[in-house]
Amino acid sequence: MTGTRFRTHALAAGPALALLVAFATPARANVLGSVQTVKSGVGGVTGITDAYGAAVSPDGKHVYIAGSTDNAVVTFGRNPASGALTWLGMQKNGVNGVDGLDGPHEVLLSPDGRHVYVASDGALAVFARDTATGQLTYVQHQKQGVGGIQGLGVPLGLAISPDGASLYAVGRDSFSVTVFARDASSGALALVEEKFQGLGGVDGMQRPQRIAISPDGAHVYVAGAQSNAVAVFSRNPATGNLAFVEKQQDGVNGVAGLSSVIAAAVSGDGKHVYACGFGGAVVVFARNAATGALTFVESEHEGVAGVTGIVFCSSLVVSPDDQHVYAMGSIDDALAVFDRDPATGALAFVEADVRKPDLYAVNTVAQSPDGVNLYAIAGDAVTVFRLTAAPATTTSTSTTTSTSATSTVAPSTTTTTSPSGSTSTTSPSSGTTTTTLPGCGPSPQAACKQARASRLRLHAGKTGATNRLAWFWSRGSETTLADFGDPRTDTDYRLCVYDHAATTPTLVLDAAVPAAGTSNGKPCWRSHRGGFRFKRKDLAGEGISQIDLEPGREGRAAIALQGHGATLPFPTLPLTRPVKVQLRASNGSCWEASAKVVGKGASR
């Protein structure tokens, strides 16, 4: 990639962050083409219901995927020519002595390909891999609270050192990184140490999500969602022990785009670190190879200079040839492609597969060792992509534009009247459930649990079918599992949004989410990661498609909510800040925040 590239960064003192830059890139052919979609229950495939996490073996022969609802890790054979998958078998929790697969959500292979590691709710399972057949044999598990381990509180991210000697697991609920030594022969793990937020000077690791390690094995990078930061550690190559170096935090020293950061990755040349999160940006840092310290380079933001497909970015990878960065947007149902400048690390947006049904609420992207195939994990499906265009040299010219944070979102051509009745009727694909729920009413409910961080995203599409909503409530007041009631059986929910709520509140959105119910023959509500998850693919009812309810101590509870489609009671834009968002439960519990609002009008 050649040409001059530069960015302007503006931090607003108010509730919004403005970062705009315009630059031109030449038209080019699509980089990725779709090869195949594999779905649970189709063609003999089982075990990938509510799939989370995937990894490709170093030899490229097999792909391993975690099925969260099925409590399983599934083995697929991979066609080396096309990348297409063939189901081979699975290991399931509680079967044949297997343990540690309760709600699995992350998969990792050792560099030698001999072992597979699967993170689940409070545990880490170890399997030996037959490199010829791909089949797995259970070895052991490490569990929270056993053997002195205190840092496996929902380990969402795993990383292994290039020499295969050390394995690292981040504990989302324990605000920690746990270090294990790995036996190269058996694959078994032994506890070395644990690093916790706030202890020994460690910072930037509140609610950590993902972890990455540099190709030289010298440094480790942790994405801390509630810290809005990337924490940097140096690694002792002999023992695997970590020493805190620094944190890079959103809004500090010019850093922009790390709001609710979820994922991190290091380029193969070790020169740059990339991060993304719920804020809808991919952030670029230059890496000091000696110290591991990072220097902010730039941010690529959703809606700026044509960038799209990275809202609620949940996963990203750098291609093995260092030519591309791929980012998954779970709100956009998208896989976004960026060209990478190998000298500066800067990115140029290329394309995005957006609003793909099989990418609905996509959560993970894994790639083959040769970089030819990408595997996107979403719901009960795995979509296989293949590189169809060779990396292109991109010449870009840039012009800077400036903007200031405002208190409104862009005007919309969509006009929808919010429901004001008290009865909600849903028609699931199998059976009909009618639930009487109280409406939101003209005024916000009092005495709701508060959050330290919140964001409401509204996207007005060209038609009602393409309207989208996302609300993220984090670092919230103490919330127990009992506070959520039991939406699997009898606790109904309702989303209420009030415009200009600080003075005269006006109800602009009222959407009901009934208890129980089914969608495409599966329960809408289920237990998930210590809390509850709601998923509705058929979008019957009032357009709410997914809710994650996570209990936690003070400052640790979280809620994430998504909705879209013509049945979503989408508000008329623009809205006037402050906007108050409440999620109410029929047991009387309530969660609210005066949310930062970002959004787009009908024109793109």
Summary of the structure (lengths in Angstrom):
residues: 604
radius of gyration: 22.8
end to end distance: 26.7
largest distance: 67.5
contacts: 2291
relative contact order: 0.12
helix: 1%
strand: 47%
